[in-house]
Amino acid sequence: MATDLTEAASRPAPISDSLSGGTLPRWAPLGCIAGSLLLAYLLAVFTAVSGTAGTLLVAAVLYAVIQSGWSFSVEGRRHAKDRLATTLIYSSFVVAFIPLVAVLTTVVIKGLKALNPIFLTHSMRNIDVALPGGGVYHAIIGTIEQVGLAAVLGIPVGVMVAIYLVEYGARGLLARAISFFVDVMTGVPSIVAGLFVYTGFVLTLGYERSGVAGSLALAILMIPVVVRSTEEMLKLVATDLRESSYALGVPKYRTILRIVIPTALGGIITGALLAVARVAGETAPLLLTTFLSQSINTNPFTGPQASIPVFIWDQIASGTDASIDRAWAGAMTLILLIMVLNIVARLVARLTRVK
């Protein structure tokens, strides 16, 4: 009798029927999709819902409602919430992914019509905008030089500001003031940066419109992006690494240079890439500071200098079939240029990362 009681006590308790709910069949998602598409089509036929986009939007809403209601009735409230959250997450991904693919596909299809070796190695000097020919070579040179100078000016300043905010002045009045102005600069429209440089350097100090003036405007736009991204990367560095270095008697500045920055270098480079991508497509500040040139100018310190965004704007504004084809090819060139810069920076980050 005692043995039977011991065996009964050692057996696991049976699962209650209230905890073992039902499960939707495997074909449930496909069935919900089919049903929502059918209902959306019927609504488009018999109601005011029209257009492909409107029908798909109605179908997405119906899918979430049908699946959640079905899951709630069969699986219970907890599983229904989980399926609804999963549906919303995947829907958000699709909503963000489709426009990106559509833009890239359109640029590639239309850009290949005019993208060729001649387009990449010739300028628009003495080229009629209504006729095919010419190229973006002068704008490529201008963009590389302007963005490069902006990176030389903006990235070191942004990194040093971030180091000060994280390592030295985390709670000081000056740090709070700097952080406030960085937040303000983040929301400043790009045209304001161009107006500032044009008013302060071109009109007031008498400097001519040139590539370096455009670089100053781009650097102003780069600094807040670099500061915020670098600041977050430095905060991710473990405090134990700093304290271990201090315990060995290493000064703070050497700890920052030898421990903190190398550890966060991959994230810092990523932030710099985001800043470069942020300013590489800017048009408004360059229209005010670099003006428009159809000739090759390899000296950013003298005379007007073209850039790819301004080249695209100029070709679109011309309005001819040939100029619009050149604009699409210029857009594709800009995307390829930024992609190459990203690949190079990734390789540098991989080679210099802490082992």
N, C-alpha and C positions, 0 to 999 in steps of 0.2 A: 504493500500500500504506500509506504514512504517512497519507494523507488518510482512508482507511478506519478506521485505528486511532484517529485523532483524533475522527471522528464517533462511533465506538463508545464512546469514553471520555466524550463529551459527553452521550450519551443517559442519561436517568434509569434507575436500576436498577429492574428489575421488582419489584413488591410480592410478598413471600413469601406462599405460600398459608397459612402459619401465622398471619400477621397479618390476613388478610382473612377473618374468621369470618363465620358466617351471621347473619341478622337475623330476629327474630320478625315474622310478618305483622302488618299493621295491625289486623286484627280480633282479635289476641291478647288485649288487655285485656278486650274484651267477652266473648270466649270464656271467659277465666278467671273473669270475674264470673258468667257463666251456669253454668259448671261448679261453682263454689264454692257458688252458691245452691242448685243441684240436690242436691249432696252434703249440704249443711246441712239441706235439707228431708228428705232420706232419713234422716239421723241423728236428726232430730226425730221422725220417724215410728216408727223401729225401735229407738231407744235412749232413755236418760233425758233427753236434751236436750229442753227444752220452753220455751215462751214466745218472744215475738217478739224480745226483747232477746238471749236466749241463742242463738237461731238466727242472728241477724245477727252476733253476736260469733264464732260458729263459722265462719260464711261468710267473715268478714274474715280470720281466721287461715288458712283453707283457700286463700283468694285469694292471700295472700302466699306460702304454701308452693308452690302450683301455678305461679304466675308465676315465682318465683325458680328452682324446679327446671327448668322449661321453658327459661328464659333461660340457665341454667347449661349445659344440655345442647346448646343451639343456638349461643348467642352467646359463651359463656365466662364465667369467674369474674368478671372486671371488670365486664362489663355486668350480670351478675346482681346484684352488690352495688349497682350504681347503681340498678337497678329496685327492689330491696328498700328502699333508703334513700328513694327517691322515694315509694314506697307508704307507708312509715311516716310521712313528713312530711305527706302529704295526709290520712292517717288521723288524725293528731293534730289537724289543722285541723278535720276533720269532727267529731271527738269534742268539741272545744271549742266548735264553732259550733252544733251541734244543741241542746245545753241552753240556750244563750243565746237562740236563736230560740224555743224552746219556752216559756221563761219570759216573754219579751216578748209572745209571742202570747197566752199565757194571761192575762197582766195586761191586755192591751188588750181582749180579748174580754169578760172578766168585769168590767173596770173601766168599760166603756162603758155597762153597765146602770144605774149610778147617777151617772155623771159628767154633769152638766148645769150650766147657769148658777146655779141655786138652790144646788146643792151647793158651788159655788165661792164663793158670796157670803153664806152663812149659817153660823152656828155651831151647836153642839149644845146650847145653853142651852134648858132646859125641853123637850127632845125625848125621847120615850120610845124606848129602844133597840130595842124590839120593833116599832116602827112606822116606815114610810118617812118621809123628811124629814131636815131638818138638813143640815149641811155641814161643810166642812173649812176655812172661812175663818179661824177663830181659830188653827188649827194652821199654816196657811200663814204668817200673820203671825209666829207664834212661831218657826218654822223659819228664815225669812229673817233675823229679828233675831238669833237665837242663832248661826246659822252665820256671819252677817256679823260679829258681835262676836268670834267665835272666829277668823275670818280676820284681823281687825284685830290681835288679840293674838298669834296664832301665826305668821302668815306673815312679818312683819318679823323676829321672833326667829329663825325658822328660816333665813331668808336671811342674816342677820348671822352666825349660827353657821357656816353653810356658807362664807361669805366668810373668816371667821377660819381655818377649817380648811384651806382651799385656798391662801389668799394670804399668811397670816402664820405660822400655827403648824403647818405640815405635819409636822414631825418632833419637836415639843416634847412634854414630858411632859403638859402641860395639854391639848394637842390630842388625845393618845392617850386621856386620861381622858374628855374630852368625847365622842370617837368611841365609846368603850366604852359610856357611858351612853345615847347615842343608839341604839345597837344594842339595848340593854336595853329602852329605851322602845318600840322598834318592836315587840317581842314581848309587851308588857304587854297583858293583856285590857282591853277597854273598861270593864268593870265595876269594875276596880281604880282607874281614873282617876275614875270616879264616886264610889267610896268615899273616895278621897283628898280630893276637894273637899267631899264631905258631912261628913267627919270634921273636916277642917281649917278649913273656912269656916262651915259651918252649925252643927255641934255645938260646936266650940272657940271660934270668934270670935262666934258668935251671929247670923250673917246668916241671913235667912230664905231658904227655897227660892224661887228666881226664875230668870228666864231668864239672867241674867248668871252665876249659879252653874253652870248647864248650859254656858254658853259657855266658862267656865274649864276644865271637863272636856273639852270638844271641842277646845280649843286644845292641851291636853296631848297629845291623840291626833294633832293635825295636825303638831306641831313635828317629830317624827322623819321623817315623810314629806317635808316641805318641805326639811329639812336634806339628806337623802340625794339627792333629785332635783336640788336646786340645786347640790349639791357635784359631781355628775356633769356637769351642764351647764357649770359653771365650768372643770372640767378639760378640756372639749372646746375651749375657747377657745385658739387657737394662741399658743404662747409668743412667736412672732415679733412679734405685736401688742403684747404687754407690753414686750418689749425695744425695739421701735421707739419706743414712748412714752417709756421711760426714757432712751433716747439723745437725745431732744429736750429733756430736762430736766424732764419732767412728773413731779410727785410721785406717789408710789405711790397715795395715796388718790384723786387725780384720775384716775389711770389706771384704777383700779377703777370709779369712778363714770362715766367718760366712754367707756371702751373695753370693759372686761370685761363689766360688767353689761348695757349695750345689746346687745353681741354675743350674750350668752346669754339675753336677755330672753324669747325665745319658749319656750325650754326651762324657764325659771323659772316662767313663767305656766302651762305645762303641768303642772309639778309642783304648783303651787298648786291647780290644778283637781283633780288626783288627791287632794290632801289634803281639799278640800272634798267631793268625792264620797265619800271615806272616812268622813267624820264626819256627812254629811247623813242617813244612814240609821241612825245609832246610836240605840238605844232604852234600853239598860241604864243608862248614866250619867245620862240625862235623867230616868228614873224616880226616881232618888235625889235629884237636884238641882233639878228644876223641878216635880216632882209632876205632878198631872193636873188640868187645868182644862177645863171645857166652855164657858167664856165667853171673850169677846174681851178680851185684855189686851195693849195696845200698849206698855206700859212694862216692859221686861225687868228693871228694877232693883227692882220691887216686886211681890210676890205670885206665886202659881203661874202658869205660862204653858204652854200646850199646844205641841206640835210634831207634825209629820206622822207620824214613826215611833211616837210614843206614842199618837197618835190611832188608827193602824192596830192597835197592840197592844190598846188598849182595846176597839175594835170587834170584833176577833177573840175577845177574852175574853168578850164579852157572849153570843156564840153564837147569836143570832137570825139569820134569813134577811136581814132588813133591815140589821142591823149588819155582817154579812159582806159584803154588797154594798157598803156604805160603805167597808169596809176595802180591797176591791179597787180602788174608785175612788180612795181615798187613796194606794194604791201607785202607781197610774197618774199621779196628780198629782205625786207625788214624783219619778218618772222624768221627767216633762215639765219640772219645775222645774230639775232638774239639767241637762237637755239645753239649756234656755234659758241657764243660766249658762255652759255650755260654749261655746255659740255666741257669746255676748257677749264672753267672754274671748278666743276666737279672733279676733274682729274687732279687739279692742284690741291683741292681739299683732301682727296684720297691719298696723295703722295705725302702731304704734310701733317696728316692726322697723328695723334699720339698713339703709339703702339702699346 
